[in-house]
Amino acid sequence: MAEIFASSVARFGAVLLTALALVSTGARAQQGEYYTGKTVTIIVGLNAGGTVDTMARTFASYLTKHTPGHPTFIINNMPGAGGLVATNFIAERAAKDGLSLNFQNLDPLAQALGNQGLRVRYDQLEFIGGIGDTRTNYARSDVAPGGMKTPADIMKAQGIAVGAYNNTDISGLLAKLTLDVLGVKHKFITGYRGGQDIFLAIQRGEVQMQNTSISSLRTRSAAFLKSGEGIALNYLVTVDKQGNYQRNKYITEMPAFPDLYREIHGKLPSGPEWDAFNWLIQQFGDLAFAMFAPPGTPPAALAALRQGYAASMADPGLVEHAVKTTGLPYDPVSAEKGKAVLAALSTVSPDIVATVRRSIEALGK
């Protein structure tokens, strides 16, 4: 653990130096004047207690420490439509003064599929910073007859209920596509207002499977898994065109999805559903959570917020907190990289979009 922390501090130290070099002394003074004595509200589009909400509350004190002018950051939950209500609010109704932000799990499919619930393109918002993620699947152990002893026992289960926010919720679709590609029958239950709601539904037996962040799996769901009521199934990694993929050396309690698939089927996955699944895995791995400001936010405010965000991600205290709670550091996404990821959403393959659309349309049948 100490080795992980030390290497993480060194890596994020470089990020901090870059962030501090973004602005001149005069510009930093201007930014400090802009935020001195002010309060910034971070709007979270999901219920309290979930991955996104927990991250935002953890980051708040570090943002206060590192943002020029040291404004106070507070959290306001605005759940609805899997987070899209809050995203629309930031785009359409929030004041363009740098005092209202949105920290959210990204929903790239809502944009790629033209979901009318999302009334703004992500690249039209002002990107502050983000985090990549390693997603995991876990399920109730009793979902298969006789109980699941190993992840491969998922093949014995039929009619697994997957919990999700809405039909384009990436977390829900990652769980659904996991089962689609493996060849396990399932159903999709939407309407939950946060990851914590889905976790409670799993404990009640209302649904049996959830896709969640590795950090939430190792914190919120840890006792549930340790008790034997639940089992960690796999974590998701991107596979390149040559069939290569990088296992996460910090995750040993479950297999990577390609390893699980190979154990079950004797080969790597392939086909249109797998291509769509692999694309979604990459999207969430590159940029799972993002902080946005309204379009038209003053440049001085944006520069200060971006500096504060980058420096917070590099803060040894935050790095140590992540390592202690989840066994691995956060994966910060810079403003430059985040903008590139969001711009690339408009170039997704039509075949992938069509495959995902068919998968979603099948939910209503």
Summary of the structure (lengths in Angstrom):
residues: 365
radius of gyration: 20.3
end to end distance: 47.9
largest distance: 67.6
contacts: 1293
relative contact order: 0.19
helix: 51%
strand: 16%
